[in-house]
Amino acid sequence: MAEYLLLIYEDEARTSALEPADDAALVDEFQRFMARNATRVREGRRLAPTSAAVSARRDVDGGVRISDGAFVESKEVVAGYFLVEAADLDEALAVAGQVPVPHGGVEVRPIRSVRPTPDA
């Protein structure tokens, strides 16, 4: 089995404008999705809004510049993720097609393994 990361992109303005009951209903939909796909979903998390983000970037001198806010300003932002195991990309896409994202979409990316070096 291969691992895939399902990145959930949402229109943050529309999602944050949901009434509490609608937000709770959306959370319930995500929980049902996870239950239906329990044999595939290894982990899933909802992220805090981009207003809570802090970004770190390397500057030309090799230092690190820290700034408040998301790494890139965009209408659709990463709002959460699921780590899934699937036989192949087609199976991962079938799982991604079930993610309840009313104001966005899902990006599917294979996870590459990083082998430790002998010195590590």
C-alpha positions, 0 to 999 in steps of 0.5 A: 500500500502507498500513502497519499496526502489529501490536501483540503483546499477551501474558500476560507471566507465562505467557510468562516461565514458558516453559521455554527449549526452549518459548521457542525453539520459539515464536521459531522459529514467529515466524521461520516467520511472518516468512518466510511473510509476507516480502512484507508484514512490513517489521520485527518486534521482540520487546520486553524484559519490562516490568520493564525499562521506564521511563515518562515522563509530563508533570506538571501543571506541564509537566515530565516525571516518570520512573518505573520500570515499564510505562506501565500495569499490566496482565495482557497487555502489549505484547510486540512488534510487526510493521510490515506493508504491506498493501493494506487492513485486511482484508489486514492482519487476515489477516496478524495472524491468522497471528501465533503468540501462544499467551497473548494477541492482536494489535492492528492499527492503521493508521499515519498519516503525519505531514507535516513542517511547512515550518519543520521 
